[in-house]
Protein backbone atom coordinates (compact mmCIF):
# COMPACT_ATOMS: atom_id res chain seq x y z
CA UNK A 1 0.00 0.00 0.00
CA UNK A 2 1.21 3.49 -0.87
CA UNK A 3 0.30 6.85 0.64
CA UNK A 4 -1.31 9.80 -1.09
CA UNK A 5 -2.32 13.25 0.09
CA UNK A 6 -5.64 14.93 -0.69
CA UNK A 7 -5.40 18.73 -0.65
CA UNK A 8 -9.15 19.13 -1.08
CA UNK A 9 -10.29 22.49 -2.42
CA UNK A 10 -7.88 25.34 -3.06
CA UNK A 11 -8.39 28.89 -1.87
CA UNK A 12 -9.87 30.30 1.32
CA UNK A 13 -6.43 31.63 2.29
CA UNK A 14 -4.90 28.13 2.30
CA UNK A 15 -2.91 28.37 -0.96
CA UNK A 16 0.55 28.74 0.59
CA UNK A 17 -0.18 26.08 3.21
CA UNK A 18 -1.45 23.60 0.62
CA UNK A 19 1.64 24.09 -1.49
CA UNK A 20 3.85 23.54 1.57
CA UNK A 21 1.92 20.33 2.33
CA UNK A 22 2.39 19.12 -1.24
CA UNK A 23 6.11 19.85 -1.14
CA UNK A 24 6.55 18.04 2.16
CA UNK A 25 4.59 15.06 0.83
CA UNK A 26 6.92 15.03 -2.17
CA UNK A 27 9.96 15.07 0.10
CA UNK A 28 8.55 12.27 2.28
CA UNK A 29 7.93 9.98 -0.67
CA UNK A 30 4.13 10.13 -0.95
CA UNK A 31 2.97 8.60 -4.22
CA UNK A 32 0.34 11.11 -5.33
CA UNK A 33 -1.16 14.49 -4.48
CA UNK A 34 -4.85 14.97 -5.35
CA UNK A 35 -6.78 18.22 -5.84
CA UNK A 36 -10.55 18.67 -5.99
CA UNK A 37 -12.95 21.09 -7.63
CA UNK A 38 -16.58 22.01 -7.02
CA UNK A 39 -17.61 25.60 -7.84
CA UNK A 40 -14.50 27.45 -6.69
CA UNK A 41 -10.94 26.71 -7.75
CA UNK A 42 -10.48 24.46 -10.77
CA UNK A 43 -8.29 21.39 -10.40
CA UNK A 44 -6.10 21.70 -13.55
CA UNK A 45 -4.70 25.08 -12.54
CA UNK A 46 -3.96 23.86 -9.03
CA UNK A 47 -2.27 20.69 -10.31
CA UNK A 48 -0.13 22.69 -12.75
CA UNK A 49 1.00 24.89 -9.87
CA UNK A 50 1.81 21.91 -7.64
CA UNK A 51 3.54 19.93 -10.40
CA UNK A 52 5.77 22.90 -11.22
CA UNK A 53 7.03 23.04 -7.63
CA UNK A 54 7.47 19.34 -6.85
CA UNK A 55 9.82 16.74 -8.26
CA UNK A 56 8.61 13.16 -7.87
CA UNK A 57 5.06 13.03 -6.54
CA UNK A 58 2.25 12.32 -9.00
CA UNK A 59 -0.52 14.91 -9.32
CA UNK A 60 -4.10 13.74 -9.71
CA UNK A 61 -7.56 15.20 -10.21
CA UNK A 62 -10.02 14.08 -7.58
CA UNK A 63 -11.94 15.00 -9.55
CA UNK A 64 -12.41 16.72 -12.90
CA UNK A 65 -16.17 17.18 -13.04
CA UNK A 66 -17.67 15.58 -16.13
CA UNK A 67 -20.35 18.27 -16.66
CA UNK A 68 -17.66 20.98 -16.59
CA UNK A 69 -15.81 19.95 -19.76
CA UNK A 70 -16.36 18.23 -23.04
CA UNK A 71 -14.55 14.89 -23.24
CA UNK A 72 -12.10 16.25 -25.83
CA UNK A 73 -11.24 19.19 -23.55
CA UNK A 74 -10.55 16.78 -20.70
CA UNK A 75 -8.27 14.73 -22.95
CA UNK A 76 -6.39 17.89 -23.95
CA UNK A 77 -5.99 18.92 -20.32
CA UNK A 78 -4.84 15.47 -19.22
CA UNK A 79 -2.30 15.21 -22.04
CA UNK A 80 -0.96 18.69 -21.31
CA UNK A 81 -0.62 18.03 -17.57
CA UNK A 82 1.09 14.71 -18.23
CA UNK A 83 3.54 16.40 -20.59
CA UNK A 84 4.28 19.37 -18.32
CA UNK A 85 4.72 17.17 -15.24
CA UNK A 86 7.03 14.69 -16.91
CA UNK A 87 4.53 11.82 -16.81
CA UNK A 88 3.18 12.41 -13.30
CA UNK A 89 -0.51 13.03 -13.99
CA UNK A 90 -3.45 10.82 -12.96
CA UNK A 91 -6.89 11.58 -14.37
CA UNK A 92 -9.78 11.29 -11.92
CA UNK A 93 -13.31 11.87 -13.21
CA UNK A 94 -16.76 12.13 -11.65
CA UNK A 95 -20.26 13.25 -12.52
CA UNK A 96 -20.52 15.55 -9.46
CA UNK A 97 -24.12 15.82 -8.21
CA UNK A 98 -27.43 17.20 -9.46
CA UNK A 99 -27.13 20.48 -7.56
CA UNK A 100 -23.74 21.35 -9.06
CA UNK A 101 -24.32 19.83 -12.49
CA UNK A 102 -27.61 21.60 -13.07
CA UNK A 103 -27.17 24.66 -10.85
CA UNK A 104 -23.60 25.60 -11.74
CA UNK A 105 -22.95 24.07 -15.17
CA UNK A 106 -26.46 23.98 -16.58
CA UNK A 107 -26.04 20.32 -17.55
CA UNK A 108 -28.94 17.97 -16.90
CA UNK A 109 -28.07 15.29 -14.35
CA UNK A 110 -29.60 12.41 -16.23
CA UNK A 111 -28.31 8.89 -16.88
CA UNK A 112 -25.00 9.53 -15.09
CA UNK A 113 -23.69 6.00 -15.62
CA UNK A 114 -24.28 6.01 -19.36
CA UNK A 115 -22.84 9.51 -19.63
CA UNK A 116 -19.73 8.47 -17.71
CA UNK A 117 -19.16 5.37 -19.86
CA UNK A 118 -19.45 7.37 -23.08
CA UNK A 119 -17.27 10.17 -21.71
CA UNK A 120 -14.51 7.71 -20.78
CA UNK A 121 -14.64 6.10 -24.23
CA UNK A 122 -14.11 9.46 -25.93
CA UNK A 123 -11.40 10.59 -23.50
CA UNK A 124 -9.44 7.36 -23.93
CA UNK A 125 -9.72 7.52 -27.71
CA UNK A 126 -8.60 11.16 -27.79
CA UNK A 127 -5.67 10.55 -25.40
CA UNK A 128 -4.51 7.63 -27.56
CA UNK A 129 -4.17 10.13 -30.43
CA UNK A 130 -6.60 8.34 -32.71
CA UNK A 131 -8.65 10.45 -35.08
CA UNK A 132 -11.66 11.29 -32.98
CA UNK A 133 -14.99 9.90 -34.12
CA UNK A 134 -17.87 8.86 -31.91
CA UNK A 135 -21.56 8.11 -32.29
CA UNK A 136 -23.40 7.92 -29.00
CA UNK A 137 -26.42 9.06 -27.05
CA UNK A 138 -24.71 12.06 -25.50
CA UNK A 139 -21.99 12.99 -28.00
CA UNK A 140 -21.55 12.67 -31.75
CA UNK A 141 -18.16 13.58 -33.18
CA UNK A 142 -17.85 15.16 -35.68
CA UNK A 143 -21.29 16.72 -35.71
CA UNK A 144 -23.21 15.35 -38.71
CA UNK A 145 -23.97 17.50 -41.72
CA UNK A 146 -21.45 20.22 -40.92
CA UNK A 147 -17.87 21.23 -41.67
CA UNK A 148 -16.32 19.28 -38.79
CA UNK A 149 -13.83 16.53 -39.54
CA UNK A 150 -12.12 13.86 -37.42
CA UNK A 151 -9.10 15.37 -35.67
CA UNK A 152 -6.42 13.92 -33.47
CA UNK A 153 -4.64 15.28 -30.41
CA UNK A 154 -1.46 17.16 -31.25
CA UNK A 155 -0.01 16.99 -27.71
CA UNK A 156 2.04 13.89 -26.94
CA UNK A 157 1.50 12.62 -23.36
CA UNK A 158 4.61 11.19 -21.75
CA UNK A 159 2.92 7.83 -21.21
CA UNK A 160 0.98 5.77 -23.70
CA UNK A 161 -1.84 5.32 -21.16
CA UNK A 162 -2.59 7.95 -18.54
CA UNK A 163 -4.14 6.24 -15.47
CA UNK A 164 -7.88 6.95 -15.36
CA UNK A 165 -9.87 6.88 -12.11
CA UNK A 166 -13.56 7.36 -11.40
CA UNK A 167 -15.10 8.66 -8.20
CA UNK A 168 -17.68 6.06 -7.25
CA UNK A 169 -20.02 5.44 -4.32
CA UNK A 170 -23.09 3.47 -5.36
CA UNK A 171 -23.00 -0.23 -6.34
CA UNK A 172 -23.80 0.34 -10.02
CA UNK A 173 -21.21 3.10 -10.35
CA UNK A 174 -18.61 0.98 -8.58
CA UNK A 175 -19.30 -1.96 -10.88
CA UNK A 176 -18.96 0.20 -13.98
CA UNK A 177 -15.80 1.76 -12.56
CA UNK A 178 -14.28 -1.68 -12.15
CA UNK A 179 -15.14 -2.42 -15.75
CA UNK A 180 -13.88 0.74 -17.50
CA UNK A 181 -11.33 2.46 -15.22
CA UNK A 182 -7.84 1.85 -13.85
CA UNK A 183 -8.77 2.85 -10.32
CA UNK A 184 -11.57 3.99 -8.02
CA UNK A 185 -11.66 7.11 -5.84
CA UNK A 186 -13.84 6.39 -2.81
CA UNK A 187 -14.77 8.10 0.45
CA UNK A 188 -16.15 6.90 3.80
CA UNK A 189 -14.41 3.58 3.20
CA UNK A 190 -14.48 1.30 6.25
CA UNK A 191 -12.28 -1.81 6.05
CA UNK A 192 -14.84 -3.76 8.10
CA UNK A 193 -17.49 -3.15 5.41
CA UNK A 194 -15.22 -3.26 2.35
CA UNK A 195 -16.77 -6.28 0.68
CA UNK A 196 -20.41 -5.22 0.85
CA UNK A 197 -19.86 -1.52 0.18
CA UNK A 198 -17.07 -1.54 -2.40
CA UNK A 199 -15.09 -4.64 -3.33
CA UNK A 200 -17.95 -6.88 -4.41
CA UNK A 201 -19.19 -4.38 -6.99
CA UNK A 202 -15.69 -3.54 -8.23
CA UNK A 203 -14.86 -7.23 -8.62
CA UNK A 204 -18.05 -7.81 -10.61
CA UNK A 205 -17.10 -5.00 -12.98
CA UNK A 206 -13.58 -6.32 -13.43
CA UNK A 207 -14.99 -9.76 -14.23
CA UNK A 208 -17.21 -8.20 -16.93
CA UNK A 209 -14.05 -6.88 -18.56
CA UNK A 210 -12.28 -10.22 -18.20
CA UNK A 211 -10.00 -8.81 -15.49
CA UNK A 212 -9.31 -9.20 -11.78
CA UNK A 213 -8.59 -6.63 -9.09
CA UNK A 214 -4.87 -7.27 -9.62
CA UNK A 215 -3.34 -3.97 -10.76
CA UNK A 216 -6.53 -1.99 -10.02
CA UNK A 217 -5.86 1.03 -7.77
CA UNK A 218 -8.35 1.38 -4.90
CA UNK A 219 -7.93 4.87 -3.44
CA UNK A 220 -9.99 5.92 -0.42
CA UNK A 221 -9.54 9.43 0.95
CA UNK A 222 -9.30 9.10 4.73
CA UNK A 223 -9.34 12.02 7.20
CA UNK A 224 -6.56 11.75 9.77
CA UNK A 225 -5.80 13.34 13.13
CA UNK A 226 -2.97 12.44 15.51
CA UNK A 227 -3.27 12.60 19.30
CA UNK A 228 -4.13 10.68 22.44
CA UNK A 229 -7.76 11.75 23.00
CA UNK A 230 -9.56 9.74 20.33
CA UNK A 231 -13.01 11.02 21.32
CA UNK A 232 -11.91 14.64 20.91
CA UNK A 233 -10.25 13.84 17.59
CA UNK A 234 -13.43 12.13 16.36
CA UNK A 235 -15.45 15.20 17.29
CA UNK A 236 -13.36 17.24 14.82
CA UNK A 237 -14.89 15.23 11.98
CA UNK A 238 -18.52 15.30 13.10
CA UNK A 239 -19.42 18.37 10.96
CA UNK A 240 -17.64 16.83 7.94
CA UNK A 241 -19.49 13.52 8.26
CA UNK A 242 -22.82 15.25 8.91
CA UNK A 243 -22.37 17.44 5.81
CA UNK A 244 -21.96 14.45 3.53
CA UNK A 245 -24.40 12.02 5.13
CA UNK A 246 -27.02 14.67 5.84
CA UNK A 247 -26.57 17.60 3.53
CA UNK A 248 -24.86 16.48 0.35
CA UNK A 249 -27.72 16.17 -2.07
CA UNK A 250 -31.44 16.11 -1.41
CA UNK A 251 -33.64 14.02 0.84
CA UNK A 252 -34.42 11.85 -2.18
CA UNK A 253 -30.92 11.56 -3.66
CA UNK A 254 -27.89 11.45 -1.34
CA UNK A 255 -25.31 8.82 -2.30
CA UNK A 256 -23.39 9.23 0.97
CA UNK A 257 -26.50 8.71 3.05
CA UNK A 258 -27.18 5.47 1.19
CA UNK A 259 -23.59 4.39 1.80
CA UNK A 260 -24.01 4.92 5.55
CA UNK A 261 -27.17 2.83 5.38
CA UNK A 262 -25.31 0.01 3.62
CA UNK A 263 -22.81 0.08 6.48
CA UNK A 264 -25.62 -0.63 8.94
CA UNK A 265 -26.52 2.90 10.05
CA UNK A 266 -30.03 3.14 8.55
CA UNK A 267 -31.69 4.81 11.54
CA UNK A 268 -28.76 7.10 12.27
CA UNK A 269 -28.41 8.17 8.63
CA UNK A 270 -32.09 9.12 8.51
CA UNK A 271 -31.78 11.17 11.70
CA UNK A 272 -28.64 12.98 10.50
CA UNK A 273 -30.31 13.87 7.22
CA UNK A 274 -33.54 15.03 8.83
CA UNK A 275 -31.72 17.33 11.22
CA UNK A 276 -29.29 18.67 8.62
CA UNK A 277 -31.94 19.47 6.01
CA UNK A 278 -34.10 21.18 8.66
CA UNK A 279 -31.20 23.53 9.46
CA UNK A 280 -30.05 21.87 12.68
CA UNK A 281 -26.43 21.27 11.64
CA UNK A 282 -25.21 20.98 15.22
CA UNK A 283 -27.85 18.38 15.96
CA UNK A 284 -26.91 16.49 12.82
CA UNK A 285 -23.26 16.46 13.86
CA UNK A 286 -24.17 15.25 17.34
CA UNK A 287 -26.21 12.41 15.81
CA UNK A 288 -23.24 10.98 13.91
CA UNK A 289 -22.22 7.73 15.64
CA UNK A 290 -18.69 7.72 16.99
CA UNK A 291 -18.23 4.24 15.46
CA UNK A 292 -18.99 5.58 11.97
CA UNK A 293 -16.34 8.28 12.34
CA UNK A 294 -13.76 5.93 13.82
CA UNK A 295 -14.22 3.32 11.11
CA UNK A 296 -13.80 5.82 8.25
CA UNK A 297 -10.92 7.92 9.63
CA UNK A 298 -7.44 7.49 11.07
CA UNK A 299 -7.43 8.72 14.67
CA UNK A 300 -5.15 8.49 17.67
CA UNK A 301 -1.54 7.64 18.32
CA UNK A 302 0.87 6.57 15.60
CA UNK A 303 0.56 2.96 16.78
CA UNK A 304 -3.25 3.08 16.65
CA UNK A 305 -3.13 4.60 13.16
CA UNK A 306 -0.64 1.92 12.10
CA UNK A 307 -3.10 -0.77 13.18
CA UNK A 308 -5.84 0.85 11.13
CA UNK A 309 -3.54 1.21 8.11
CA UNK A 310 -2.89 -2.52 8.30
CA UNK A 311 -6.64 -3.09 8.20
CA UNK A 312 -6.98 -0.86 5.12
CA UNK A 313 -4.23 -2.78 3.33
CA UNK A 314 -5.77 -6.13 4.25
CA UNK A 315 -9.11 -4.88 2.88
CA UNK A 316 -7.55 -4.32 -0.54
CA UNK A 317 -6.60 -0.65 -0.46
CA UNK A 318 -3.60 0.05 -2.72
CA UNK A 319 -3.26 3.83 -2.27
CA UNK A 320 -4.36 5.36 1.04
CA UNK A 321 -4.99 9.05 0.44
CA UNK A 322 -4.71 11.02 3.67
CA UNK A 323 -6.61 14.23 4.44
CA UNK A 324 -4.73 15.47 7.53
CA UNK A 325 -6.76 17.45 10.02
CA UNK A 326 -5.34 20.40 11.87
CA UNK A 327 -5.85 24.13 12.13
CA UNK A 328 -2.25 25.11 11.41
CA UNK A 329 0.33 24.23 8.81
CA UNK A 330 2.57 22.74 11.50
CA UNK A 331 -0.21 20.35 12.55
CA UNK A 332 -0.80 19.22 8.97
CA UNK A 333 2.92 18.70 8.34
CA UNK A 334 3.22 16.73 11.58
CA UNK A 335 0.32 14.54 10.46
CA UNK A 336 2.02 13.91 7.11
CA UNK A 337 5.15 12.73 8.89
CA UNK A 338 3.12 10.62 11.31
CA UNK A 339 1.46 8.97 8.32
CA UNK A 340 4.82 7.82 6.97
CA UNK A 341 5.86 6.56 10.40
CA UNK A 342 2.56 4.72 10.87
CA UNK A 343 2.78 3.03 7.47
CA UNK A 344 6.31 1.90 8.30
CA UNK A 345 5.18 0.46 11.65
CA UNK A 346 2.20 -1.25 10.01
CA UNK A 347 4.38 -3.30 7.70
CA UNK A 348 1.83 -2.70 4.93
CA UNK A 349 3.90 -0.34 2.78
CA UNK A 350 5.42 -1.24 -0.54
Secondary structure, 3 states (H helix, E strand, C coil): CEEEEECCCCCCCCHHHHHHHHHHHHHHCCCEEEECCCCCCCHHHHHHHHHHCCCCCEEEECCEEHHHCCHHHHHHHHHHHHHHCCCCEEEEEECCCHHHHHHCCCCCCCCHHHHHHHHHHHHHHHHCCCCCCEECCCCEECCCCCCCCCCCCCCCCCCCCCCEEEECCCHHHHHHHHHHCCEEEEECCCHHHHHHHHHHHHHHHHHHCCCCCCCCEEEEEEEEEECCCHHHHHHHCHHHHHHHHHHCCCCCCCHHHHHHHHCCCHHHHHHHHHHHHCCCHHHHHHCCCHHHHHHCEEEECHHHHHHHHHHHHHCCCCEEEEEECCCCHHHHHHHHHHHHHHHHHHCCCC
